[in-house]
């Protein structure tokens, strides 16, 4: 049996929405194991003058819960 959990995160980039997605997943993978999928919920941007200066993405990350993990309270 596996249990999947979802986590909403926001990523940003000064380059593009794609770059914001890639950076957010890279950062999340440093502390979350077993990532299995991503869904883009929303894309936003900050405008300075007449250009986009920063891109933002809200993501729904999916990951599998490690059922074999031991609790730290067991030590």
CHARMM internal coordinates of N, CA and C (Angstrom, degrees):
IC EDIT
DIST 1 N 1 CA 1.4526
DIST 1 CA 1 C 1.5275
ANGL 1 N 1 CA 1 C 108.44
DIST 1 C 2 N 1.3153
ANGL 1 CA 1 C 2 N 116.17
DIHE 1 N 1 CA 1 C 2 N 141.28
DIST 2 N 2 CA 1.4559
ANGL 1 C 2 N 2 CA 119.90
DIHE 1 CA 1 C 2 N 2 CA 174.42
DIST 2 CA 2 C 1.5224
ANGL 2 N 2 CA 2 C 109.03
DIHE 1 C 2 N 2 CA 2 C -129.54
DIST 2 C 3 N 1.3071
ANGL 2 CA 2 C 3 N 114.42
DIHE 2 N 2 CA 2 C 3 N 148.59
DIST 3 N 3 CA 1.4629
ANGL 2 C 3 N 3 CA 121.49
DIHE 2 CA 2 C 3 N 3 CA 178.48
DIST 3 CA 3 C 1.5209
ANGL 3 N 3 CA 3 C 107.47
DIHE 2 C 3 N 3 CA 3 C -119.97
DIST 3 C 4 N 1.3168
ANGL 3 CA 3 C 4 N 115.48
DIHE 3 N 3 CA 3 C 4 N 128.44
DIST 4 N 4 CA 1.4536
ANGL 3 C 4 N 4 CA 120.65
DIHE 3 CA 3 C 4 N 4 CA 179.14
DIST 4 CA 4 C 1.5149
ANGL 4 N 4 CA 4 C 109.15
DIHE 3 C 4 N 4 CA 4 C -104.02
DIST 4 C 5 N 1.3106
ANGL 4 CA 4 C 5 N 115.75
DIHE 4 N 4 CA 4 C 5 N 136.80
DIST 5 N 5 CA 1.4571
ANGL 4 C 5 N 5 CA 121.72
DIHE 4 CA 4 C 5 N 5 CA 178.78
DIST 5 CA 5 C 1.5251
ANGL 5 N 5 CA 5 C 108.57
DIHE 4 C 5 N 5 CA 5 C -116.78
DIST 5 C 6 N 1.3355
ANGL 5 CA 5 C 6 N 116.37
DIHE 5 N 5 CA 5 C 6 N 152.55
DIST 6 N 6 CA 1.4560
ANGL 5 C 6 N 6 CA 121.56
DIHE 5 CA 5 C 6 N 6 CA 179.79
DIST 6 CA 6 C 1.5242
ANGL 6 N 6 CA 6 C 109.03
DIHE 5 C 6 N 6 CA 6 C -120.56
DIST 6 C 7 N 1.3160
ANGL 6 CA 6 C 7 N 114.40
DIHE 6 N 6 CA 6 C 7 N 143.05
DIST 7 N 7 CA 1.4500
ANGL 6 C 7 N 7 CA 121.67
DIHE 6 CA 6 C 7 N 7 CA -178.84
DIST 7 CA 7 C 1.5226
ANGL 7 N 7 CA 7 C 108.14
DIHE 6 C 7 N 7 CA 7 C -136.34
DIST 7 C 8 N 1.3286
ANGL 7 CA 7 C 8 N 116.72
DIHE 7 N 7 CA 7 C 8 N 130.44
DIST 8 N 8 CA 1.4598
ANGL 7 C 8 N 8 CA 120.53
DIHE 7 CA 7 C 8 N 8 CA 177.87
DIST 8 CA 8 C 1.5237
ANGL 8 N 8 CA 8 C 108.74
DIHE 7 C 8 N 8 CA 8 C -94.17
DIST 8 C 9 N 1.3406
ANGL 8 CA 8 C 9 N 115.86
DIHE 8 N 8 CA 8 C 9 N 127.03
DIST 9 N 9 CA 1.4539
ANGL 8 C 9 N 9 CA 121.01
DIHE 8 CA 8 C 9 N 9 CA 178.15
DIST 9 CA 9 C 1.5364
ANGL 9 N 9 CA 9 C 108.84
DIHE 8 C 9 N 9 CA 9 C -132.70
DIST 9 C 10 N 1.3214
ANGL 9 CA 9 C 10 N 115.63
DIHE 9 N 9 CA 9 C 10 N 162.21
DIST 10 N 10 CA 1.4625
ANGL 9 C 10 N 10 CA 121.60
DIHE 9 CA 9 C 10 N 10 CA 176.35
DIST 10 CA 10 C 1.5195
ANGL 10 N 10 CA 10 C 108.95
DIHE 9 C 10 N 10 CA 10 C -122.35
DIST 10 C 11 N 1.3293
ANGL 10 CA 10 C 11 N 115.97
DIHE 10 N 10 CA 10 C 11 N 130.72
DIST 11 N 11 CA 1.4562
ANGL 10 C 11 N 11 CA 121.72
DIHE 10 CA 10 C 11 N 11 CA 177.11
DIST 11 CA 11 C 1.5193
ANGL 11 N 11 CA 11 C 109.93
DIHE 10 C 11 N 11 CA 11 C -115.25
DIST 11 C 12 N 1.3278
ANGL 11 CA 11 C 12 N 115.70
DIHE 11 N 11 CA 11 C 12 N 159.18
DIST 12 N 12 CA 1.4688
ANGL 11 C 12 N 12 CA 119.35
DIHE 11 CA 11 C 12 N 12 CA 178.73
DIST 12 CA 12 C 1.5208
ANGL 12 N 12 CA 12 C 110.32
DIHE 11 C 12 N 12 CA 12 C -142.75
DIST 12 C 13 N 1.3345
ANGL 12 CA 12 C 13 N 114.29
DIHE 12 N 12 CA 12 C 13 N 158.50
DIST 13 N 13 CA 1.4576
ANGL 12 C 13 N 13 CA 121.53
DIHE 12 CA 12 C 13 N 13 CA 178.95
DIST 13 CA 13 C 1.5192
ANGL 13 N 13 CA 13 C 108.72
DIHE 12 C 13 N 13 CA 13 C -159.30
DIST 13 C 14 N 1.3085
ANGL 13 CA 13 C 14 N 115.82
DIHE 13 N 13 CA 13 C 14 N 151.95
DIST 14 N 14 CA 1.4645
ANGL 13 C 14 N 14 CA 120.26
DIHE 13 CA 13 C 14 N 14 CA 172.93
DIST 14 CA 14 C 1.5247
ANGL 14 N 14 CA 14 C 110.71
DIHE 13 C 14 N 14 CA 14 C -94.59
DIST 14 C 15 N 1.3395
ANGL 14 CA 14 C 15 N 117.63
DIHE 14 N 14 CA 14 C 15 N 1.31
DIST 15 N 15 CA 1.4662
ANGL 14 C 15 N 15 CA 122.54
DIHE 14 CA 14 C 15 N 15 CA -175.98
DIST 15 CA 15 C 1.5299
ANGL 15 N 15 CA 15 C 112.33
DIHE 14 C 15 N 15 CA 15 C -100.05
DIST 15 C 16 N 1.3647
ANGL 15 CA 15 C 16 N 116.41
DIHE 15 N 15 CA 15 C 16 N -56.27
DIST 16 N 16 CA 1.4621
ANGL 15 C 16 N 16 CA 120.12
DIHE 15 CA 15 C 16 N 16 CA -175.29
DIST 16 CA 16 C 1.5293
ANGL 16 N 16 CA 16 C 109.98
DIHE 15 C 16 N 16 CA 16 C -167.68
DIST 16 C 17 N 1.3482
ANGL 16 CA 16 C 17 N 115.53
DIHE 16 N 16 CA 16 C 17 N 168.97
DIST 17 N 17 CA 1.4622
ANGL 16 C 17 N 17 CA 119.31
DIHE 16 CA 16 C 17 N 17 CA 174.90
DIST 17 CA 17 C 1.5234
ANGL 17 N 17 CA 17 C 110.04
DIHE 16 C 17 N 17 CA 17 C -66.27
DIST 17 C 18 N 1.3381
ANGL 17 CA 17 C 18 N 116.57
DIHE 17 N 17 CA 17 C 18 N -39.58
DIST 18 N 18 CA 1.4628
ANGL 17 C 18 N 18 CA 119.60
DIHE 17 CA 17 C 18 N 18 CA 179.04
DIST 18 CA 18 C 1.5243
ANGL 18 N 18 CA 18 C 110.59
DIHE 17 C 18 N 18 CA 18 C -59.95
DIST 18 C 19 N 1.3176
ANGL 18 CA 18 C 19 N 116.99
DIHE 18 N 18 CA 18 C 19 N -43.57
DIST 19 N 19 CA 1.4591
ANGL 18 C 19 N 19 CA 120.98
DIHE 18 CA 18 C 19 N 19 CA 178.86
DIST 19 CA 19 C 1.5290
ANGL 19 N 19 CA 19 C 110.68
DIHE 18 C 19 N 19 CA 19 C -62.99
DIST 19 C 20 N 1.3186
ANGL 19 CA 19 C 20 N 117.59
DIHE 19 N 19 CA 19 C 20 N -38.09
DIST 20 N 20 CA 1.4687
ANGL 19 C 20 N 20 CA 121.15
DIHE 19 CA 19 C 20 N 20 CA 177.79
DIST 20 CA 20 C 1.5256
ANGL 20 N 20 CA 20 C 110.61
DIHE 19 C 20 N 20 CA 20 C -63.14
DIST 20 C 21 N 1.3313
ANGL 20 CA 20 C 21 N 116.49
DIHE 20 N 20 CA 20 C 21 N -39.83
DIST 21 N 21 CA 1.4735
ANGL 20 C 21 N 21 CA 120.78
DIHE 20 CA 20 C 21 N 21 CA 178.55
DIST 21 CA 21 C 1.5196
ANGL 21 N 21 CA 21 C 110.19
DIHE 20 C 21 N 21 CA 21 C -65.16
DIST 21 C 22 N 1.3250
ANGL 21 CA 21 C 22 N 116.37
DIHE 21 N 21 CA 21 C 22 N -49.01
DIST 22 N 22 CA 1.4694
ANGL 21 C 22 N 22 CA 121.34
DIHE 21 CA 21 C 22 N 22 CA -178.04
DIST 22 CA 22 C 1.5309
ANGL 22 N 22 CA 22 C 110.73
DIHE 21 C 22 N 22 CA 22 C -60.96
DIST 22 C 23 N 1.3260
ANGL 22 CA 22 C 23 N 117.48
DIHE 22 N 22 CA 22 C 23 N -45.41
DIST 23 N 23 CA 1.4657
ANGL 22 C 23 N 23 CA 120.96
DIHE 22 CA 22 C 23 N 23 CA 179.96
DIST 23 CA 23 C 1.5291
ANGL 23 N 23 CA 23 C 111.57
DIHE 22 C 23 N 23 CA 23 C -63.95
DIST 23 C 24 N 1.3274
ANGL 23 CA 23 C 24 N 117.23
DIHE 23 N 23 CA 23 C 24 N -40.86
DIST 24 N 24 CA 1.4665
ANGL 23 C 24 N 24 CA 120.66
DIHE 23 CA 23 C 24 N 24 CA -179.66
DIST 24 CA 24 C 1.5252
ANGL 24 N 24 CA 24 C 110.79
DIHE 23 C 24 N 24 CA 24 C -63.80
DIST 24 C 25 N 1.3246
ANGL 24 CA 24 C 25 N 116.69
DIHE 24 N 24 CA 24 C 25 N -42.65
DIST 25 N 25 CA 1.4708
ANGL 24 C 25 N 25 CA 120.02
DIHE 24 CA 24 C 25 N 25 CA 179.11
DIST 25 CA 25 C 1.5281
ANGL 25 N 25 CA 25 C 110.56
DIHE 24 C 25 N 25 CA 25 C -66.53
DIST 25 C 26 N 1.3251
ANGL 25 CA 25 C 26 N 117.15
DIHE 25 N 25 CA 25 C 26 N -42.03
DIST 26 N 26 CA 1.4738
ANGL 25 C 26 N 26 CA 120.50
DIHE 25 CA 25 C 26 N 26 CA 178.09
DIST 26 CA 26 C 1.5215
ANGL 26 N 26 CA 26 C 111.17
DIHE 25 C 26 N 26 CA 26 C -59.43
DIST 26 C 27 N 1.3245
ANGL 26 CA 26 C 27 N 117.29
DIHE 26 N 26 CA 26 C 27 N -45.13
DIST 27 N 27 CA 1.4708
ANGL 26 C 27 N 27 CA 120.68
DIHE 26 CA 26 C 27 N 27 CA 179.93
DIST 27 CA 27 C 1.5333
ANGL 27 N 27 CA 27 C 111.30
DIHE 26 C 27 N 27 CA 27 C -66.74
DIST 27 C 28 N 1.3222
ANGL 27 CA 27 C 28 N 116.98
DIHE 27 N 27 CA 27 C 28 N -44.47
DIST 28 N 28 CA 1.4662
ANGL 27 C 28 N 28 CA 120.36
DIHE 27 CA 27 C 28 N 28 CA -179.29
DIST 28 CA 28 C 1.5273
ANGL 28 N 28 CA 28 C 111.08
DIHE 27 C 28 N 28 CA 28 C -62.54
DIST 28 C 29 N 1.3253
ANGL 28 CA 28 C 29 N 117.11
DIHE 28 N 28 CA 28 C 29 N -36.70
DIST 29 N 29 CA 1.4697
ANGL 28 C 29 N 29 CA 120.38
DIHE 28 CA 28 C 29 N 29 CA -177.95
DIST 29 CA 29 C 1.5254
ANGL 29 N 29 CA 29 C 112.77
DIHE 28 C 29 N 29 CA 29 C -68.41
DIST 29 C 30 N 1.3300
ANGL 29 CA 29 C 30 N 117.34
DIHE 29 N 29 CA 29 C 30 N -14.16
DIST 30 N 30 CA 1.4692
ANGL 29 C 30 N 30 CA 120.21
DIHE 29 CA 29 C 30 N 30 CA 177.04
DIST 30 CA 30 C 1.5264
ANGL 30 N 30 CA 30 C 111.68
DIHE 29 C 30 N 30 CA 30 C -71.84
DIST 30 C 31 N 1.3370
ANGL 30 CA 30 C 31 N 117.43
DIHE 30 N 30 CA 30 C 31 N -25.60
DIST 31 N 31 CA 1.4643
ANGL 30 C 31 N 31 CA 120.50
DIHE 30 CA 30 C 31 N 31 CA -176.87
DIST 31 CA 31 C 1.5250
ANGL 31 N 31 CA 31 C 113.59
DIHE 30 C 31 N 31 CA 31 C -123.80
DIST 31 C 32 N 1.3299
ANGL 31 CA 31 C 32 N 117.83
DIHE 31 N 31 CA 31 C 32 N -7.76
DIST 32 N 32 CA 1.4634
ANGL 31 C 32 N 32 CA 121.06
DIHE 31 CA 31 C 32 N 32 CA -179.95
DIST 32 CA 32 C 1.5262
ANGL 32 N 32 CA 32 C 108.47
DIHE 31 C 32 N 32 CA 32 C -120.37
DIST 32 C 33 N 1.3185
ANGL 32 CA 32 C 33 N 116.60
DIHE 32 N 32 CA 32 C 33 N 122.12
DIST 33 N 33 CA 1.4647
ANGL 32 C 33 N 33 CA 121.62
DIHE 32 CA 32 C 33 N 33 CA 177.89
DIST 33 CA 33 C 1.5243
ANGL 33 N 33 CA 33 C 110.41
DIHE 32 C 33 N 33 CA 33 C -89.09
DIST 33 C 34 N 1.3126
ANGL 33 CA 33 C 34 N 115.35
DIHE 33 N 33 CA 33 C 34 N 159.73
DIST 34 N 34 CA 1.4697
ANGL 33 C 34 N 34 CA 123.70
DIHE 33 CA 33 C 34 N 34 CA 171.87
DIST 34 CA 34 C 1.5245
ANGL 34 N 34 CA 34 C 113.81
DIHE 33 C 34 N 34 CA 34 C 63.80
DIST 34 C 35 N 1.3432
ANGL 34 CA 34 C 35 N 118.38
DIHE 34 N 34 CA 34 C 35 N 37.23
DIST 35 N 35 CA 1.4680
ANGL 34 C 35 N 35 CA 120.95
DIHE 34 CA 34 C 35 N 35 CA 174.50
DIST 35 CA 35 C 1.5247
ANGL 35 N 35 CA 35 C 108.70
DIHE 34 C 35 N 35 CA 35 C -61.14
DIST 35 C 36 N 1.3279
ANGL 35 CA 35 C 36 N 116.45
DIHE 35 N 35 CA 35 C 36 N 136.14
DIST 36 N 36 CA 1.4643
ANGL 35 C 36 N 36 CA 120.19
DIHE 35 CA 35 C 36 N 36 CA -176.91
DIST 36 CA 36 C 1.5251
ANGL 36 N 36 CA 36 C 113.60
DIHE 35 C 36 N 36 CA 36 C -123.31
DIST 36 C 37 N 1.3340
ANGL 36 CA 36 C 37 N 118.87
DIHE 36 N 36 CA 36 C 37 N -20.59
DIST 37 N 37 CA 1.4526
ANGL 36 C 37 N 37 CA 119.14
DIHE 36 CA 36 C 37 N 37 CA -177.58
DIST 37 CA 37 C 1.5167
ANGL 37 N 37 CA 37 C 112.38
DIHE 36 C 37 N 37 CA 37 C -170.03
DIST 37 C 38 N 1.3253
ANGL 37 CA 37 C 38 N 113.92
DIHE 37 N 37 CA 37 C 38 N 166.56
DIST 38 N 38 CA 1.4573
ANGL 37 C 38 N 38 CA 120.12
DIHE 37 CA 37 C 38 N 38 CA 178.55
DIST 38 CA 38 C 1.5234
ANGL 38 N 38 CA 38 C 108.16
DIHE 37 C 38 N 38 CA 38 C -143.34
DIST 38 C 39 N 1.3254
ANGL 38 CA 38 C 39 N 115.38
DIHE 38 N 38 CA 38 C 39 N 142.18
DIST 39 N 39 CA 1.4617
ANGL 38 C 39 N 39 CA 121.97
DIHE 38 CA 38 C 39 N 39 CA 175.20
DIST 39 CA 39 C 1.5231
ANGL 39 N 39 CA 39 C 107.32
DIHE 38 C 39 N 39 CA 39 C -127.50
DIST 39 C 40 N 1.3140
ANGL 39 CA 39 C 40 N 116.61
DIHE 39 N 39 CA 39 C 40 N 127.77
DIST 40 N 40 CA 1.4541
ANGL 39 C 40 N 40 CA 120.52
DIHE 39 CA 39 C 40 N 40 CA 176.85
DIST 40 CA 40 C 1.5259
ANGL 40 N 40 CA 40 C 107.99
DIHE 39 C 40 N 40 CA 40 C -80.55
DIST 40 C 41 N 1.3250
ANGL 40 CA 40 C 41 N 116.04
DIHE 40 N 40 CA 40 C 41 N 117.58
DIST 41 N 41 CA 1.4608
ANGL 40 C 41 N 41 CA 121.57
DIHE 40 CA 40 C 41 N 41 CA -178.28
DIST 41 CA 41 C 1.5232
ANGL 41 N 41 CA 41 C 110.42
DIHE 40 C 41 N 41 CA 41 C -87.28
DIST 41 C 42 N 1.3363
ANGL 41 CA 41 C 42 N 115.75
DIHE 41 N 41 CA 41 C 42 N -46.44
DIST 42 N 42 CA 1.4551
ANGL 41 C 42 N 42 CA 119.45
DIHE 41 CA 41 C 42 N 42 CA -176.48
DIST 42 CA 42 C 1.5226
ANGL 42 N 42 CA 42 C 110.22
DIHE 41 C 42 N 42 CA 42 C -154.41
DIST 42 C 43 N 1.3336
ANGL 42 CA 42 C 43 N 115.81
DIHE 42 N 42 CA 42 C 43 N 147.86
DIST 43 N 43 CA 1.4515
ANGL 42 C 43 N 43 CA 122.50
DIHE 42 CA 42 C 43 N 43 CA 173.83
DIST 43 CA 43 C 1.5242
ANGL 43 N 43 CA 43 C 107.88
DIHE 42 C 43 N 43 CA 43 C -120.52
DIST 43 C 44 N 1.3406
ANGL 43 CA 43 C 44 N 115.26
DIHE 43 N 43 CA 43 C 44 N 135.22
DIST 44 N 44 CA 1.4674
ANGL 43 C 44 N 44 CA 121.23
DIHE 43 CA 43 C 44 N 44 CA 178.51
DIST 44 CA 44 C 1.5224
ANGL 44 N 44 CA 44 C 107.75
DIHE 43 C 44 N 44 CA 44 C -137.01
DIST 44 C 45 N 1.3140
ANGL 44 CA 44 C 45 N 116.00
DIHE 44 N 44 CA 44 C 45 N 165.41
DIST 45 N 45 CA 1.4629
ANGL 44 C 45 N 45 CA 119.60
DIHE 44 CA 44 C 45 N 45 CA 177.52
DIST 45 CA 45 C 1.5161
ANGL 45 N 45 CA 45 C 110.02
DIHE 44 C 45 N 45 CA 45 C -148.37
DIST 45 C 46 N 1.3224
ANGL 45 CA 45 C 46 N 114.81
DIHE 45 N 45 CA 45 C 46 N 150.76
DIST 46 N 46 CA 1.4557
ANGL 45 C 46 N 46 CA 122.36
DIHE 45 CA 45 C 46 N 46 CA 173.67
DIST 46 CA 46 C 1.5250
ANGL 46 N 46 CA 46 C 107.33
DIHE 45 C 46 N 46 CA 46 C -98.20
DIST 46 C 47 N 1.3142
ANGL 46 CA 46 C 47 N 116.42
DIHE 46 N 46 CA 46 C 47 N 134.54
DIST 47 N 47 CA 1.4654
ANGL 46 C 47 N 47 CA 120.94
DIHE 46 CA 46 C 47 N 47 CA -179.37
DIST 47 CA 47 C 1.5207
ANGL 47 N 47 CA 47 C 109.39
DIHE 46 C 47 N 47 CA 47 C -113.17
DIST 47 C 48 N 1.3218
ANGL 47 CA 47 C 48 N 115.64
DIHE 47 N 47 CA 47 C 48 N 129.97
DIST 48 N 48 CA 1.4712
ANGL 47 C 48 N 48 CA 122.64
DIHE 47 CA 47 C 48 N 48 CA 172.16
DIST 48 CA 48 C 1.5216
ANGL 48 N 48 CA 48 C 107.01
DIHE 47 C 48 N 48 CA 48 C -117.10
DIST 48 C 49 N 1.3236
ANGL 48 CA 48 C 49 N 115.43
DIHE 48 N 48 CA 48 C 49 N 118.90
DIST 49 N 49 CA 1.4676
ANGL 48 C 49 N 49 CA 118.86
DIHE 48 CA 48 C 49 N 49 CA -176.28
DIST 49 CA 49 C 1.5114
ANGL 49 N 49 CA 49 C 109.42
DIHE 48 C 49 N 49 CA 49 C 68.75
DIST 49 C 50 N 1.3132
ANGL 49 CA 49 C 50 N 116.46
DIHE 49 N 49 CA 49 C 50 N -117.50
DIST 50 N 50 CA 1.4533
ANGL 49 C 50 N 50 CA 120.29
DIHE 49 CA 49 C 50 N 50 CA 179.18
DIST 50 CA 50 C 1.5296
ANGL 50 N 50 CA 50 C 112.61
DIHE 49 C 50 N 50 CA 50 C -117.90
DIST 50 C 51 N 1.3629
ANGL 50 CA 50 C 51 N 117.31
DIHE 50 N 50 CA 50 C 51 N 18.12
DIST 51 N 51 CA 1.4623
ANGL 50 C 51 N 51 CA 121.29
DIHE 50 CA 50 C 51 N 51 CA -179.32
DIST 51 CA 51 C 1.5212
ANGL 51 N 51 CA 51 C 111.32
DIHE 50 C 51 N 51 CA 51 C -128.68
DIST 51 C 52 N 1.3210
ANGL 51 CA 51 C 52 N 114.27
DIHE 51 N 51 CA 51 C 52 N 153.89
DIST 52 N 52 CA 1.4666
ANGL 51 C 52 N 52 CA 119.99
DIHE 51 CA 51 C 52 N 52 CA 173.29
DIST 52 CA 52 C 1.5249
ANGL 52 N 52 CA 52 C 107.65
DIHE 51 C 52 N 52 CA 52 C -74.79
DIST 52 C 53 N 1.3312
ANGL 52 CA 52 C 53 N 115.57
DIHE 52 N 52 CA 52 C 53 N 127.51
DIST 53 N 53 CA 1.4637
ANGL 52 C 53 N 53 CA 120.02
DIHE 52 CA 52 C 53 N 53 CA 179.94
DIST 53 CA 53 C 1.5281
ANGL 53 N 53 CA 53 C 112.32
DIHE 52 C 53 N 53 CA 53 C -105.13
DIST 53 C 54 N 1.3253
ANGL 53 CA 53 C 54 N 117.33
DIHE 53 N 53 CA 53 C 54 N -22.24
DIST 54 N 54 CA 1.4654
ANGL 53 C 54 N 54 CA 120.39
DIHE 53 CA 53 C 54 N 54 CA 178.99
DIST 54 CA 54 C 1.5182
ANGL 54 N 54 CA 54 C 109.66
DIHE 53 C 54 N 54 CA 54 C -154.56
DIST 54 C 55 N 1.3305
ANGL 54 CA 54 C 55 N 114.97
DIHE 54 N 54 CA 54 C 55 N 138.87
DIST 55 N 55 CA 1.4566
ANGL 54 C 55 N 55 CA 122.99
DIHE 54 CA 54 C 55 N 55 CA -179.27
DIST 55 CA 55 C 1.5314
ANGL 55 N 55 CA 55 C 108.84
DIHE 54 C 55 N 55 CA 55 C -107.90
DIST 55 C 56 N 1.3234
ANGL 55 CA 55 C 56 N 117.00
DIHE 55 N 55 CA 55 C 56 N 139.00
DIST 56 N 56 CA 1.4580
ANGL 55 C 56 N 56 CA 122.69
DIHE 55 CA 55 C 56 N 56 CA 179.27
DIST 56 CA 56 C 1.5287
ANGL 56 N 56 CA 56 C 110.04
DIHE 55 C 56 N 56 CA 56 C -127.49
DIST 56 C 57 N 1.3302
ANGL 56 CA 56 C 57 N 116.66
DIHE 56 N 56 CA 56 C 57 N 141.24
DIST 57 N 57 CA 1.4595
ANGL 56 C 57 N 57 CA 121.57
DIHE 56 CA 56 C 57 N 57 CA 175.53
DIST 57 CA 57 C 1.5194
ANGL 57 N 57 CA 57 C 109.39
DIHE 56 C 57 N 57 CA 57 C -132.77
DIST 57 C 58 N 1.3169
ANGL 57 CA 57 C 58 N 116.27
DIHE 57 N 57 CA 57 C 58 N 134.98
DIST 58 N 58 CA 1.4577
ANGL 57 C 58 N 58 CA 122.13
DIHE 57 CA 57 C 58 N 58 CA 169.82
DIST 58 CA 58 C 1.5142
ANGL 58 N 58 CA 58 C 106.48
DIHE 57 C 58 N 58 CA 58 C -98.18
DIST 58 C 59 N 1.3322
ANGL 58 CA 58 C 59 N 116.04
DIHE 58 N 58 CA 58 C 59 N 125.89
DIST 59 N 59 CA 1.4575
ANGL 58 C 59 N 59 CA 121.99
DIHE 58 CA 58 C 59 N 59 CA -175.55
DIST 59 CA 59 C 1.5199
ANGL 59 N 59 CA 59 C 111.33
DIHE 58 C 59 N 59 CA 59 C -120.96
DIST 59 C 60 N 1.3166
ANGL 59 CA 59 C 60 N 115.61
DIHE 59 N 59 CA 59 C 60 N 147.72
DIST 60 N 60 CA 1.4636
ANGL 59 C 60 N 60 CA 122.95
DIHE 59 CA 59 C 60 N 60 CA 170.54
DIST 60 CA 60 C 1.5236
ANGL 60 N 60 CA 60 C 105.36
DIHE 59 C 60 N 60 CA 60 C -107.75
DIST 60 C 61 N 1.3316
ANGL 60 CA 60 C 61 N 116.92
DIHE 60 N 60 CA 60 C 61 N 105.43
DIST 61 N 61 CA 1.4644
ANGL 60 C 61 N 61 CA 121.71
DIHE 60 CA 60 C 61 N 61 CA 178.28
DIST 61 CA 61 C 1.5208
ANGL 61 N 61 CA 61 C 109.63
DIHE 60 C 61 N 61 CA 61 C -90.65
DIST 61 C 62 N 1.3199
ANGL 61 CA 61 C 62 N 116.37
DIHE 61 N 61 CA 61 C 62 N 138.79
DIST 62 N 62 CA 1.4583
ANGL 61 C 62 N 62 CA 122.17
DIHE 61 CA 61 C 62 N 62 CA 176.21
DIST 62 CA 62 C 1.5168
ANGL 62 N 62 CA 62 C 108.64
DIHE 61 C 62 N 62 CA 62 C -111.11
DIST 62 C 63 N 1.3220
ANGL 62 CA 62 C 63 N 116.05
DIHE 62 N 62 CA 62 C 63 N 140.66
DIST 63 N 63 CA 1.4554
ANGL 62 C 63 N 63 CA 119.97
DIHE 62 CA 62 C 63 N 63 CA 174.38
DIST 63 CA 63 C 1.5216
ANGL 63 N 63 CA 63 C 109.92
DIHE 62 C 63 N 63 CA 63 C -150.80
DIST 63 C 64 N 1.3238
ANGL 63 CA 63 C 64 N 114.71
DIHE 63 N 63 CA 63 C 64 N 155.14
DIST 64 N 64 CA 1.4630
ANGL 63 C 64 N 64 CA 121.72
DIHE 63 CA 63 C 64 N 64 CA -179.32
DIST 64 CA 64 C 1.5248
ANGL 64 N 64 CA 64 C 108.75
DIHE 63 C 64 N 64 CA 64 C -89.40
DIST 64 C 65 N 1.3226
ANGL 64 CA 64 C 65 N 115.96
DIHE 64 N 64 CA 64 C 65 N 134.30
DIST 65 N 65 CA 1.4589
ANGL 64 C 65 N 65 CA 121.50
DIHE 64 CA 64 C 65 N 65 CA 176.59
DIST 65 CA 65 C 1.5244
ANGL 65 N 65 CA 65 C 109.02
DIHE 64 C 65 N 65 CA 65 C -78.51
DIST 65 C 66 N 1.3153
ANGL 65 CA 65 C 66 N 116.27
DIHE 65 N 65 CA 65 C 66 N 132.30
DIST 66 N 66 CA 1.4594
ANGL 65 C 66 N 66 CA 122.16
DIHE 65 CA 65 C 66 N 66 CA 178.95
DIST 66 CA 66 C 1.5281
ANGL 66 N 66 CA 66 C 108.90
DIHE 65 C 66 N 66 CA 66 C -78.13
DIST 66 C 67 N 1.3086
ANGL 66 CA 66 C 67 N 116.36
DIHE 66 N 66 CA 66 C 67 N 102.70
DIST 67 N 67 CA 1.4678
ANGL 66 C 67 N 67 CA 120.88
DIHE 66 CA 66 C 67 N 67 CA -177.69
DIST 67 CA 67 C 1.5237
ANGL 67 N 67 CA 67 C 112.50
DIHE 66 C 67 N 67 CA 67 C -74.09
DIST 67 C 68 N 1.3360
ANGL 67 CA 67 C 68 N 118.11
DIHE 67 N 67 CA 67 C 68 N -14.91
DIST 68 N 68 CA 1.4689
ANGL 67 C 68 N 68 CA 121.85
DIHE 67 CA 67 C 68 N 68 CA -179.83
DIST 68 CA 68 C 1.5204
ANGL 68 N 68 CA 68 C 112.77
DIHE 67 C 68 N 68 CA 68 C -92.56
DIST 68 C 69 N 1.3193
ANGL 68 CA 68 C 69 N 117.06
DIHE 68 N 68 CA 68 C 69 N -1.83
DIST 69 N 69 CA 1.4618
ANGL 68 C 69 N 69 CA 121.33
DIHE 68 CA 68 C 69 N 69 CA -178.82
DIST 69 CA 69 C 1.5172
ANGL 69 N 69 CA 69 C 110.54
DIHE 68 C 69 N 69 CA 69 C -66.92
DIST 69 C 70 N 1.3102
ANGL 69 CA 69 C 70 N 115.49
DIHE 69 N 69 CA 69 C 70 N 135.03
DIST 70 N 70 CA 1.4608
ANGL 69 C 70 N 70 CA 119.91
DIHE 69 CA 69 C 70 N 70 CA 178.29
DIST 70 CA 70 C 1.5163
ANGL 70 N 70 CA 70 C 109.42
DIHE 69 C 70 N 70 CA 70 C -89.69
DIST 70 C 71 N 1.3052
ANGL 70 CA 70 C 71 N 116.20
DIHE 70 N 70 CA 70 C 71 N 141.85
DIST 71 N 71 CA 1.4621
ANGL 70 C 71 N 71 CA 122.78
DIHE 70 CA 70 C 71 N 71 CA 177.33
DIST 71 CA 71 C 1.5154
ANGL 71 N 71 CA 71 C 109.34
DIHE 70 C 71 N 71 CA 71 C -71.43
DIST 71 C 72 N 1.3361
ANGL 71 CA 71 C 72 N 117.76
DIHE 71 N 71 CA 71 C 72 N 142.02
DIST 72 N 72 CA 1.4576
ANGL 71 C 72 N 72 CA 121.28
DIHE 71 CA 71 C 72 N 72 CA 175.84
DIST 72 CA 72 C 1.5077
ANGL 72 N 72 CA 72 C 112.17
DIHE 71 C 72 N 72 CA 72 C -65.36
DIST 72 C 73 N 1.3373
ANGL 72 CA 72 C 73 N 118.61
DIHE 72 N 72 CA 72 C 73 N -21.91
DIST 73 N 73 CA 1.4596
ANGL 72 C 73 N 73 CA 122.25
DIHE 72 CA 72 C 73 N 73 CA 179.29
DIST 73 CA 73 C 1.5170
ANGL 73 N 73 CA 73 C 112.49
DIHE 72 C 73 N 73 CA 73 C -70.84
DIST 73 C 74 N 1.3605
ANGL 73 CA 73 C 74 N 117.09
DIHE 73 N 73 CA 73 C 74 N -14.94
DIST 74 N 74 CA 1.4618
ANGL 73 C 74 N 74 CA 120.64
DIHE 73 CA 73 C 74 N 74 CA -178.96
DIST 74 CA 74 C 1.5168
ANGL 74 N 74 CA 74 C 112.52
DIHE 73 C 74 N 74 CA 74 C -77.61
DIST 74 C 75 N 1.3375
ANGL 74 CA 74 C 75 N 118.86
DIHE 74 N 74 CA 74 C 75 N -11.76
DIST 75 N 75 CA 1.4680
ANGL 74 C 75 N 75 CA 121.78
DIHE 74 CA 74 C 75 N 75 CA -176.01
DIST 75 CA 75 C 1.4884
ANGL 75 N 75 CA 75 C 111.57
DIHE 74 C 75 N 75 CA 75 C -77.55
END
COOR INIT
IC SEED 1 N 1 CA 1 C
IC BUILD
